[in-house]
Amino acid sequence: MQKLYPYLLACLFSVTSCSEDYLNLTPIDQVSSDVVFTDQGLADAYLNNIIGSLPAGQYNSPGAGYGNNYLLASISDEARSKSGWVPSNSVVRTGNIQPTNMGGLDIWGPAYTSIRNANELLAALPDADFDEEFKTTASASLHFVRGWFYWDLVRRYGAVPVLTEAQTLESDNLLPGRTPISEVYDFIDQELRLAAEGLPNKSDAPVGALNRQGAIGLHARAMLYAERYEQAANLADRLINGEDNDGLELFGAEPANAEEAASNYRELFLSYGGNVETLYEITFLPPERAHQFDRGNWPVRWRNDNGGQTDPTQELVDAFQTADGLDIDDPASGYTLQDPYSNRESRFYASIFYHGAEFSEVSPSRGEPFIDMEYNAFNEGPGEQRDGNASITGYLVQKWVDPALGFAPEGVSRTAWQEIRFAEILLIYAEAENEANGPSEMVYDAVNRVRRRAALPPLADGLSQDEMRQRIRHERRIELVFENHRWFDLRRWGTASEVLNATFTGIRIDRDGVPTAAEGGPQHVFDPAQLTFSTFQTGQFENVYPDRYDLLPIPLSEVEANPNLGQNPDY
């Protein structure tokens, strides 16, 4: 359907270009569908190409709208991106999303291309002379693909056309209208049921392949977005306590101490695939398939160029609790801004590069192998005078950063994108069950399993439903940090306008009377007693979230091609 209407108009005014002979030409660089759908090997390659269109989420990873230019963290309260050309800065956070430019968030064209390809193969499978096992798995995989893309379309744009057949010039629904949101979710519900019925268990599938547990996990997530809480909780429980668990568990579920918990959590995101916690993932195998997360986010002294594209905010850092499980504004926490990185919870040490954090045994280009965020020091940190590739907030992302790659990695990043993890399933269950029935013992157990893996104490007893709701939202914020959930979570909770219309802050770290290297002092200072910590703001930290952002606009080219689509409000 994409751009089809202008094409038809062009045909009316150009008899020569749209003559019968022209339309019947066969491209010499393509294999016709008549061949693909009668040869199982070609059909399998076509299927793999469709599955390969499912996106990953790291910075500069495949898939439009999923992190190809930035992590979605940098349009939420989690982080800022340093470069003005990055569309999170030039379009999204300035309130300038338009039908002609969505700042990298538009997936309409790629999604409907994948859906069309899936529709074509689904239509061909029943009559094809293929192995029944192949037909069953292929059909289930295609239902997964359609379920994924329709879920991602509806959460971005709201009501969208549901197309179950590949359109042709003779189609009755060549210019379809938009299907109501509830009916889109009905279709997703159906698709993911069919996917789960035909896919193998994770334990029987190759690493990185679509599997039954991934389909059920996506189903639970989609039903949470649909606010079908009982169904979401039941689906999640099938994976937690039911026969569909198939050995799923939190990686490092029972750490001996906080140090082990931090190590386990860090190691989880260095997985190249097949982790016990992962239900659905995108794997990489350089040089044929790699992402560029390390190039875009490594500390600058280990890179020489680029780097620092996802810089955590002070507000995110402040959201991490202390090792005792207390919020830092609790007087009993012992937190002080003059020693801000001591006695913090384990996930902080595995998620954030901060001043004094150890990065790698690989020698940096200048000095000790520790992150140096000192203000105006030309290392990894911010300032009026700074390395242009350094952090602008005084923090860097640690998740997925692979120190085993050596100095200045380029085109070799292969840490898997773990789209659905068992920790998220526990939090889906907790949120859905709490919304449906309140803070039951099962809700506590689900949240506390996530906290126990982080070596944190359990939640306090006696929470109200709203108090539990806030604790679950906090756990999602921390446990799933940088995994592209936060922006969408704030939208579905109805709190995006409240949270994201703000100016966030960074950390300024100055020497407290200690001479600089130019003055004969040390090159790096990490002792908090010799430093002064304060927060600061710049125009780069400002964020605008208009109410219209609760839905993205339909691309202008699509609205012009199909007047039955209409446009979302205020665009």
N, C-alpha and C positions, 0 to 999 in steps of 0.2 A: 504494500500500500504506500510505502515511502516514495514521495515525489511522483506518484503515478498520475495524478490528476494533471499537473502541468505537461507531462509527457503526452497524455492523450490530446490535450489542446494543441500541442505542437504538431501532432499527427494530422489534425484537421486542416492545418494551414501548410502542410508539407506532404503532398501526395507522393512525391518521389521517395522521400525518406521512409514513409510508412507503407510502401507498396507491399503487395503480398509476397513478392520474391524477397524483399528485404527482411520481412518478419520471419521468413522460413529459413534464413541462413543459419547454419550451425557453427558456433565459435570453434575454431580449430584448436584452441588452447584449453578446452573444457571437455569433460566426459559427460555424455548425455545421461539423463535420468533413466532412459530405457536400458542403458548398459549397467549403470550403478545398481539399479533395483533388481537386476537379474543375476548379479555376480556377488556372492556373499563376501568375498574379500574386499571388493570395492565398497560394498554397503557397510562393512565394518570400518573401513577407513573414513567413510562419510560420517558414520556415527561418532567416531573418535574426534572428528573435526567439530561436530556439534557440541560434544561434551567439552572439548577444549575451549569453547567460547565462554564457559562458565568462568567468572572473574576471580582473580586473586586481589588482595587488598593492600599489599605493601606499596610504599612509594615506588613509582616507576615500575609497576608490575602490569601484566596484561589485563586489558578490560577497561573500556571507557567508563568513567564515572565511579571508579572504585579505588582510586589511589594512584592513577597513572601520573598525575602531577604533584600530588600531595596526599598525606594521610588525612582522612576526614577529621582527625583530632584537631587539625589547625583551623577548622571552622567552628569548633565547639569551645568549651571553656578549658579543654585539656592542654592546648598548645597554640603557638603562633608559628607561622612560617616566615623565614627571614627575607625572602626575595620579593621585590615588588612585582615582578612579572608572573609570579605564581598566582593562578586565578583565585585561590582562596583569599588573597590580599586584594587583587585588582577588581574582583567582581563580587565574591560571596560576602565577605565580612564587611564590605562597604554598603551593603543593601542594594546592590545593582544587578541582581539576577533578573534577566529579561528573557522573553521567548526566543530571542536571537542569540543569547549568550548566557548559559547557566553555570559558567565557571567550572567546567569539568564534571558537573553532576548529572548531565543529561545522558540517559541510557536508551532513549526511545528507539533510535535506529538500530543499534546493535542487538537490543532485546528482541525486537520484532523480526529481525533477520534470522536470529537463532530459532525463534518460534516458528517461522515459516519453514525453515529447513527441517525442524522436528516434525511439523505437520506433514510434509511431503514423505518423509521416511515412514512415519506411522501409517499413512494411507497405503503405502506399498507393501508393508510387512505381511499382512494377512494372506495375500495371494502369492507371495514370493516363495520360490523353491529353496528355502534356507532350512538349516537345522532348527528344530523346535526350541532347543535350549538357547540358541542365538536369538531367535525371534522373541523369546520371553524376556531375556536380559536386555535386549535392545529396546523393546517396547517400554519396559520399566524405566530404563535410563532416559528415554525421551519424555516420559511423563515427569520425571524428576526435573529435567531441563525446563519444561513448560511451567511446572510448579514454581521453580526458582524464579524465572523471569517474570511471571505474572505477580508473584509476591513482591518482587523488587519494583515492578512498575506501579502497583497499587499503593505501596507505601510512599512512593515519590510523587505520583501524579493524582492519586485518588482514582475515580472511575476511569477505566480504560477499555478499549474494545477487546473482547475475548474472541479470538479467532481460532477455530479448531480445524480449519481446512486451509490449505494453501490457496490464495486467491489467484484467479486468472481473469482475463479480459471479459470472460463470459459469466463471472460470478455475480450472483444476485446482490451480494453484500460488498460490492467493490468499494463503497464509501460508507463504512459502518459507523454507527454511533457508539457512544461509550456505554459500557455495561455498568450498572450500579455497583458500588463498592461491595455490598453484601453478597451479590451474585459472583463477583470476581473471587471473593474468598470462598464461596461455595465451590467454584471451579478448582481453586488451589487445593481445597480439602479433598476433592475427588482425585486430582492428579497425584497428590502425594500418598494417598491410600494405594493407588495402583502402583506407584513406584516402589513402595515398601513391600508389596505382595510379590513383586517379580525380581527384586534385587537380592543378591546373596548377602549373608551376614558378613560383617567386617572381617571376622576370623577366616572366612573362606575366600575373600576377595584380595586381589593384589594391592599392595600399598598405594594409596592415593586414588584407588578406583571408587566409583560410586557404590554404596552399600545400603543395606536395609536400615541400619542404625542411623546413618546420615539422613535418609529420607524421613524417618520418624522424628529425628531432631529438628529438621527443617519444618516439618509439619507442626510440631509443638511451638516453634518460634512463630510461625505464621498465624496460628490460632491465638497466640498471646497478642500479636498485633491487632487481630480482629476483635479482641476483647471477648473471645469465647473461652472464658477462664476455666470452666469445668473441663472442657475438651483439652485445652492446653495442659492442664495439670495431669489428666489421665494419660495423655501421650508421653509426657515427661516421665511419669511414674513407670510406664512400661520399660523405659530405659534404665531407670534407677533400681527398681525392685522387681520388675517383671521378667518374663522369659526372653525378652528382647535385649536384655543387658549385654549378653555376649562377651562378658569379661571387661566391660568398660569400668574405669575407675580413675580417680584423680591421680595424676603422676606425683609420686612422693607423698602419698596421702597421710602418712603418719610420721612426720619428721621428729627427730630426737630433740631438736632445739631450733632456735630462730636462724642460726647460721645455716643449718642443713635445709631449712625451709626456703631460705633465699636462694641457695644453690639449686634446689630442685626446681623452683619456679623459673629461674634463669635458664636452666638446662631444657626445660619444656619448650621454650621458644627458639632453641637452637636445633630442634629436631629437623631432620631432613625428610621425615615421613614415617608413619607407622607407630606413633606414640600411643600408649594404652589409653590416653585421655581423649584422643581425637576421633570424632565421628565422621567428619567430612573435611577434606583438606585439598589444597592445590600444591602439588610437588613440582620441583624444578630439577633439571639436570643440565648444567652448563656444558658446552657453550650453546647447545641447541635451544635451551629454555632457561633463562635466568632472570632475576629481578635486580634492581639497582638500589635496594634499600641501604646497603652499606655505603655505597658511594654518596648517597644523599644525606646520610645521617651520622657517619663516623665523626669522631672528634677531629678537628682540623689539623692538629699536629701529627696525626697518623695518616693524613691524606694529601695535603698540599693544595687541593682545590675542592670546589663544591662543598658538601657537608653542611650540617646544621640546618636542614630544611624543616625539621619538626622540633620546635623548642618548647618544652613544657612550661606552663604558667606557674607562678607562685601559688595561685589558688588551687591548682591540682596538687602540688607538693604539700600544701597545708591540709589537704583532705586525707592524706595518709595518717593513720593513727600511730600512737606510740606502741612500743613492743608490749605494753600492758593492755592494749586494746582500748585506750582512752583517746578521745578527740583532743587535739593539741590545745584547744581553748578551755579544757577542763583543768581547773586549778590543781587537781591531783596528778596531772600528767607529768609535771616537772619540766615541760617544754619551755625553752627560751630561745628567742631569735638569735641570741649571741652564741648559741651552740646548736644550730637547727637540725643537724643531721645525725645527732647521737640518739640512741634509744628509740629509733623508729621501727615500724613493723617491717617484716621481711620482704614484702612485695615492693616496698619503696626501694630497697637496695638492689632488687633485681629488675626494676622498671626504669629507673631514673639515673642518669649520669649527673652527678653533682660535684661541687668543688671538693677535691680530695678523693673521689671515687677512683678505684684502681680499674684501669681498662684492660690492659693486655701485656703479656710478656714481650710482645713486639716493641722494639725501641721506637719511641716517637722521634720526630725530627728535631725537637728542642727539649732536652732535659728529661726529668723523671717520668716514669710511666703512670702518672696520675692525671686525672682531669683537673685542669687549672682554669677556673672561672673568674679569676681576679679581674676586677674592672679595669679597663684600659691597659691590659697587660699583653695584648697581641697573642693570646693563647686561644683557649676555647670560649672565652667569656665575652660579655658585652662591654659597651662603653662608647664614648664619643669618638675615641680612637681605638680601632679594633681591627682584627683580621676580618675581611669581608665575608669569609666563609664560616665564621664562628657563630655561636648561639647569640640570639638577641635577648634572651630571658635569663641566662645564667644556668640553664639546664639543657640536657640532651636526652633523647630516647635511648634506652638500653635494650628494650625488647628487640629481638631478631638480629641485633648487631653481633656479628660472628667474629670473635677475635682470632679464630683459627685461620682466617683468610690471609693474614700477613699484611704488610704495609700497602696502603693505597689500593684497595681491591677495585677491580673494574671488570664488569661482566661475568663475575664468578659467584654471585650471591645465590644460595640455594636453600636457605632456611624455608621450610614449608609454611604456607599460609593456612593456619588452622581455623577454618571458617566456623566450625561448630565443635565446641569442646564439652566434655562432661561437666565441667564447672558451670558452663552456661545452662546446661540442662537442669542442674540442681537449682540454679537461680530462677529459671523459667518456672519450675515447679513451685518454688517458694512464692514467687510473685502471684502466679495464677491461683494457687490454693489460698493464699491470704486474701486475694480479692474476692474469691468465691465463698470462702467459709471462715475467714479470719485466721488469727495466728495459732494454729493448731500445733500439736507436738511434732507433726511431720514437717511443718514449715520451719520450726526451730531446727530440726535435725538437718534439713537440707542446707540452710544457711551456715549452721555450725560446722558441717563437714568442710565447706569452703574455708571457713576461718581456721579450722584445726590444721588444714594443710599449710596455712600461713603462720602456724604456731601462735595463733591469737586465742584468747579466752572466749568461751561461748557468749552469746547474747544474754543480757539480763532477763530474768524471768518476769512475767507479768506485763509484757508489752501490750498496748492496745493495737487494734488493727492499723490505725494510722501510724503509730510509732513503729510497728513492724514494717509497714510500707516504706518508711524513710530509711530504716536499716537495710532493707533489701536494695533499695535504690543506691544507697552508699556502697554496698558490696558490689553491685554491678559496675559502679563508677571505678572502683579500685581493681577488682579482679579482671575486668574486661578492658582495662585502660588501653588506649591506642588501637583497639581492634575494630574501629569504625562503628561502634554501637552508640556512643554517647549522643551524637547529634540527632540520630533517629529516636533514641530513647526520650530525650527532652521534648521532641515534637509529639510523640505519642502520649506522653504524660501531660501535655498541655502546659509545660513550664518553660519552653524554649524562649519565649519572649521575655519572661522574667529573668532568666539566667543569662541569656546571651546578649542582651542590650546592656553592655557594660564595657568598662575599660579594665583590662586585666593588668597584672603586675609581674615584674621580674625581680631578681635578687641582685643587689649591688654589694660586692665584696671588696673592701679596701684594707690595705695594710694599716695596722694601728701603731704608727711610729717606727715600723721596720723599714730600713732603706731599701730602695729598689736595686736591681742588679747593676744598673747604670751608676748607682751611687756607692757601689761596693757591697751591697747586700745580697741576699740569696735570690736566685732566679724564681723560685717558687716558695710560697708560704702556705702551709695547710693547717697549722695549729690554730684552732678557734680563738685561743687566748691572745693571739697576735693579729687578729682580724676584727673588722667591724662589719656587721651585716645590716643592710637596710633594703627596703623595697623601693622600686621606682617604676614609673610609667613613661611610655612614649606613645606617639601617634600610631605606631605599628601595633600597639596592644588594644586599640579601640575595636569594638565589634558592634555591628548593627544587625538586628534580626527583625525585619518587618513581619507583621502578622501574616502577610500573604505567603511567606516562606513555608507556612505549614503545608502547603502544596506547591510543588514546582510547576512552572508553566508548561503547557503543551508546546513543543517547538513550533515556531511560526511557520516553517515550511510545511509542517503537517496540517496545521489549521488552514493554510491557504490551499493545500491540495485536497483537503476533505472538510468542507464546511459543516458536516454533521458532527465534527468533534467538539466545536466550541472551544472556549478558553477558560482556564481557571480564574477565580475572582482576582481583581486588582492587577491584572497583567495586561 
